[in-house]
Amino acid sequence: MKTMKAIVYNGPWDMTLEDLPEPKPLKGEVLLEMEAVGICGSDVHGFTGESGRRAPGMVMGHEAVGRVVSLGEGVTTPEIGCRVAVYNILADEAPAPDEGDPSFVNKKVVGVNLGTRGAMAEYLAIPAVNAIPVSDRVTSEVALLAEPIAVVLHGFHRLQEKSINANSVAIMGSGTIGLSALLIASERGLKKLAVLDVIQEKLERVSDFGGKGVLIEESKSTDAIDWNVQTALGGKPDLVIDAVGSKESFEQAVAIVAEGGTVLLIGNLAREVAFPLQTAVSNEITFIGTYGFDRKAFEEAVHIVPEFKDELTTFIEGRCRLDTTPQMMTKLARGEVRALKVIIEFNATS
């Protein structure tokens, strides 16, 4: 039996490099050799146990680009040698207990709740329809950033479904999702854009992406921050995108959104927050939750990633090998590494 190297999550703060059976592509599947895998913020929060959304014994990794090396029965495309991005939702139903953790997501998601079927491994078998060919105009590490772009696109699709159009937008958080939201909003012609964060250094690229940075200082009151946002935008934003999902970011989002405005909830770091019922009712605020993405958003993201390749390249601020991933995850969790996006390289020699 062939084996492969994979990173196994054993419990909070505990990951190890192990030998697992190399998967064989079943009927309708392809086998991918990994080329680049992103470490998502949700992976880090799962690693620490903070989010509770990872199960011991699993292999993480859901942002991935690989190359097709073997075809299962009945598969003709994508062809062997084709480079593809992984559309990681395998089914719109929770996994059975013997294949993963069905307790928190009602979908089968690679690297999230499907046991050892994750991308932090040398090989990954997925249905051929989930392997989306990527453009030769971008590197594998940039191509995998289709996932955060897809998360944002799905959120904008949710807004469109409800006929919500924004003129001014404030984005909570300048991480990968927050900056992806800034790129998409700018690409859609929105001019009044602000991004809020507690770390000044993270806001430095905001102006390059078409927005205005607003620092959230601990010494400043919510009203003072609201005033700074209004100054940056020329008024209160009619759309606030919470790309963090903490108690603090949610409270700030509610405080700064205009009357009759909308809060789009993407981040879900906190398991629960206090809901300001009277403010929400009195100000007629609309709240829209959006989780992950669907195939429509992912395919659109893979298609448009080349348009943003210069900006997305700047997201990548750290790299590691598969064998050093546990150490990197620990550094990210401790705040010793503050890279916007860390990439696991599979062809690195040093």
C-alpha positions in Angstrom: 0.0 0.0 0.0 1.4 3.4 -1.0 1.6 6.0 1.7 1.7 9.8 1.7 2.7 12.5 4.2 -0.1 14.4 5.8 -0.7 16.7 8.7 -3.1 15.3 11.2 -4.9 17.4 13.8 -4.9 15.5 17.1 -6.6 18.2 19.3 -6.1 21.8 20.3 -2.5 23.0 19.7 -1.4 19.5 18.5 -0.6 18.6 14.9 1.8 15.9 13.6 3.2 14.9 10.3 2.1 11.3 9.7 2.1 8.6 7.0 -1.4 7.9 5.7 -2.6 5.7 2.9 -2.3 7.4 -0.5 -5.9 7.8 -1.8 -7.0 6.1 -5.0 -9.4 7.9 -7.2 -12.8 6.2 -7.2 -15.2 6.2 -10.0 -15.8 9.8 -11.2 -12.8 11.1 -9.2 -9.3 12.4 -9.9 -6.2 12.2 -7.8 -4.4 15.5 -7.3 -0.8 16.0 -6.3 -0.8 19.2 -4.2 1.1 22.2 -5.4 0.0 24.9 -3.0 -2.3 24.9 0.1 -3.3 28.0 2.0 -3.5 28.2 5.8 -6.9 29.8 6.4 -7.7 31.8 9.5 -10.5 29.2 10.2 -7.8 26.5 10.3 -5.9 28.5 12.9 -9.0 29.0 15.1 -9.8 25.3 14.6 -6.2 24.4 15.6 -6.5 26.3 18.9 -9.9 24.9 19.6 -11.3 28.4 19.7 -14.0 27.9 17.1 -14.7 24.2 17.9 -15.0 23.6 14.1 -12.3 20.9 13.7 -12.3 17.3 14.9 -9.3 15.3 16.2 -7.9 12.8 13.7 -8.7 14.9 10.7 -6.6 16.5 8.0 -7.2 20.2 7.5 -6.7 22.2 4.3 -9.4 23.5 2.1 -7.7 26.2 0.1 -5.8 24.2 -2.5 -4.4 23.9 -6.0 -3.0 20.7 -7.3 -2.2 18.9 -10.5 -4.1 15.9 -11.8 -2.0 12.7 -11.7 -4.5 9.9 -12.0 -8.1 9.5 -13.3 -10.8 7.3 -11.8 -13.1 5.2 -13.8 -15.2 7.1 -16.3 -13.2 10.4 -16.1 -11.8 12.0 -19.2 -11.5 15.6 -18.0 -9.7 17.3 -16.5 -6.8 15.5 -18.1 -3.7 14.2 -16.4 -1.3 17.1 -16.0 -4.0 19.8 -15.7 -3.6 22.2 -12.8 -6.9 22.7 -10.9 -8.3 24.6 -7.9 -10.3 22.5 -5.5 -14.0 23.3 -5.1 -14.1 21.8 -1.6 -17.9 21.3 -1.2 -18.4 17.7 -2.2 -22.1 17.5 -1.3 -24.9 19.6 0.2 -25.4 17.2 3.1 -23.5 16.5 6.3 -21.0 13.6 6.2 -21.8 10.3 7.8 -20.1 9.8 11.2 -17.7 7.3 9.7 -16.4 9.7 7.1 -16.2 12.9 9.1 -17.8 15.2 11.7 -21.5 15.9 10.9 -22.1 18.1 13.9 -21.5 21.6 12.7 -21.7 21.9 8.9 -24.5 20.5 6.9 -22.2 20.0 3.9 -19.4 17.7 3.1 -16.4 20.0 3.0 -12.8 18.9 2.2 -10.4 19.9 5.0 -13.2 21.0 7.3 -15.4 18.0 8.3 -14.4 15.1 6.1 -11.9 13.3 8.3 -8.6 12.6 6.5 -9.9 14.0 3.2 -8.0 17.3 3.5 -5.4 19.2 1.4 -2.6 19.4 4.0 -1.3 16.2 2.4 0.7 15.2 -0.6 -2.3 13.8 -2.4 -6.0 14.4 -2.4 -8.8 12.5 -4.3 -11.9 14.5 -5.2 -14.7 14.2 -7.7 -13.6 15.4 -11.2 -16.4 17.9 -11.2 -14.8 19.6 -8.1 -11.5 20.1 -9.9 -11.7 23.5 -11.7 -8.9 24.2 -14.2 -7.0 27.4 -13.4 -5.5 30.0 -15.8 -1.9 29.7 -16.8 -1.7 33.5 -16.1 -1.4 32.9 -12.4 0.8 30.8 -10.1 -0.6 28.0 -8.0 -0.3 30.0 -4.8 -2.3 33.0 -6.3 -4.8 30.6 -7.9 -5.8 29.2 -4.5 -6.8 32.6 -3.4 -9.9 32.0 -5.5 -11.4 30.7 -2.3 -11.5 34.0 -0.3 -12.6 35.8 -3.4 -15.5 33.2 -3.7 -16.5 33.8 -0.1 -16.9 37.5 -0.8 -18.7 36.9 -4.2 -21.2 34.6 -2.5 -21.9 37.4 0.0 -22.5 39.8 -2.8 -24.7 37.3 -4.6 -26.8 37.1 -1.3 -27.2 40.9 -1.4 -28.2 40.8 -5.1 -30.8 38.1 -4.3 -32.4 40.5 -1.9 -32.1 43.5 -4.2 -29.7 45.3 -1.8 -27.5 47.8 -3.5 -24.9 49.8 -1.6 -23.4 53.2 -2.3 -20.9 53.3 0.6 -19.3 50.3 2.3 -17.4 49.8 5.5 -15.5 46.6 6.0 -14.6 45.2 9.4 -11.2 43.7 9.3 -8.3 43.9 6.8 -7.5 40.2 6.7 -7.7 38.0 3.6 -11.5 38.2 3.5 -11.7 41.9 4.3 -9.2 42.9 1.6 -10.9 40.5 -0.9 -14.2 42.3 -0.1 -12.5 45.6 -0.8 -11.2 44.3 -4.2 -14.6 43.0 -5.3 -16.4 46.1 -4.1 -14.0 48.3 -6.0 -14.2 46.1 -9.1 -18.0 46.5 -9.0 -17.6 50.3 -9.2 -18.2 51.3 -5.6 -16.1 54.4 -4.8 -16.9 55.1 -1.1 -15.0 52.3 0.7 -13.5 52.1 4.1 -11.8 49.3 6.0 -11.5 49.2 9.8 -8.9 47.3 11.8 -7.1 47.4 15.1 -3.7 47.0 13.6 -2.3 50.0 11.7 0.2 47.9 9.7 -2.7 45.8 8.2 -4.3 48.9 6.9 -1.3 50.1 4.9 -2.4 48.4 1.6 -6.0 49.6 1.8 -5.4 52.8 -0.1 -3.6 50.8 -2.9 -6.8 48.7 -3.2 -9.1 51.7 -3.6 -10.2 52.2 0.0 -9.6 54.4 3.1 -8.2 52.8 6.3 -9.8 53.6 9.7 -7.8 52.5 12.7 -9.8 51.2 15.7 -8.0 52.4 18.8 -8.7 50.9 22.2 -8.8 54.4 23.7 -11.4 55.6 21.3 -15.2 55.2 22.0 -17.6 53.6 19.5 -18.9 57.0 18.7 -15.5 58.3 17.9 -14.8 55.4 15.6 -18.2 56.0 14.0 -17.2 59.6 13.4 -14.0 58.6 11.8 -15.9 56.3 9.4 -18.3 59.0 8.5 -15.4 61.4 7.8 -13.8 58.8 5.6 -17.0 58.1 3.6 -18.8 61.4 3.8 -21.6 59.8 5.9 -22.6 56.5 7.5 -22.2 53.4 5.3 -25.3 51.8 4.0 -23.5 48.4 3.9 -21.1 47.1 6.6 -19.3 43.8 5.9 -18.2 42.1 9.1 -15.2 40.0 7.9 -14.1 39.2 11.5 -17.1 37.9 13.3 -16.0 38.8 16.9 -18.1 40.3 19.6 -16.3 43.6 19.1 -16.5 43.7 15.3 -20.3 42.9 15.4 -21.0 45.6 17.9 -18.9 48.1 15.9 -20.7 47.1 12.7 -24.1 47.8 14.2 -22.9 51.1 15.6 -21.6 52.5 12.3 -24.2 51.3 9.8 -26.7 53.8 8.5 -30.4 53.7 9.4 -32.1 51.3 7.0 -28.7 49.9 6.1 -27.4 46.3 5.9 -24.8 44.3 7.9 -23.4 41.4 5.9 -22.0 38.8 8.3 -19.2 36.8 6.8 -16.8 36.2 9.8 -17.9 33.8 12.4 -15.1 33.7 15.0 -17.4 34.1 18.0 -19.9 31.3 18.6 -22.5 33.8 19.7 -22.8 37.6 20.3 -25.3 39.7 22.1 -28.0 41.0 19.7 -28.9 44.7 20.0 -32.6 44.1 19.4 -33.9 47.7 20.1 -31.1 49.3 17.9 -31.8 46.8 15.1 -35.5 47.4 15.2 -35.4 51.1 15.7 -32.9 51.7 12.9 -34.5 49.1 10.6 -31.2 47.3 10.1 -31.1 44.3 7.8 -28.7 41.4 8.8 -27.7 38.9 6.2 -25.6 35.9 7.1 -23.4 34.3 4.4 -21.3 31.1 4.9 -18.6 30.0 2.5 -19.6 29.8 -1.1 -21.4 27.8 -3.7 -20.2 26.5 -7.1 -21.4 29.6 -8.9 -19.3 31.9 -6.7 -16.2 29.6 -6.8 -16.2 29.2 -10.6 -16.6 33.0 -11.0 -13.7 33.5 -8.6 -11.4 31.1 -10.4 -12.3 33.0 -13.6 -11.6 36.5 -12.3 -8.5 35.8 -10.1 -6.2 36.7 -13.0 -7.7 40.2 -12.9 -6.4 40.6 -9.4 -3.2 38.7 -9.6 -1.0 41.7 -8.7 -3.0 42.6 -5.6 -3.5 39.0 -4.6 0.3 38.3 -4.8 0.8 40.8 -2.0 -1.5 38.7 0.2 1.2 36.0 0.4 3.5 37.0 3.3 4.7 33.6 4.6 5.5 30.1 3.3 6.3 26.8 4.9 6.8 23.2 4.0 4.4 20.4 4.8 6.7 19.1 7.5 7.0 22.5 9.2 3.3 23.3 9.1 2.6 22.4 12.8 5.3 24.9 13.8 3.9 27.6 11.5 0.4 26.9 12.8 1.6 27.4 16.4 3.3 30.6 15.5 0.2 32.0 13.7 -1.9 31.0 16.7 0.4 32.7 19.1 0.6 35.9 17.0 4.3 35.3 16.4 3.7 35.4 12.7 1.2 37.9 11.4 1.3 37.1 7.7 -1.9 37.8 5.8 -1.7 34.5 4.0 0.7 31.6 4.6 1.2 29.1 1.8 2.3 25.5 2.3 4.7 24.7 -0.6 5.0 21.2 -1.9 8.1 21.6 -4.1 10.2 23.6 -1.6 13.7 22.2 -1.0 14.7 24.4 1.9 
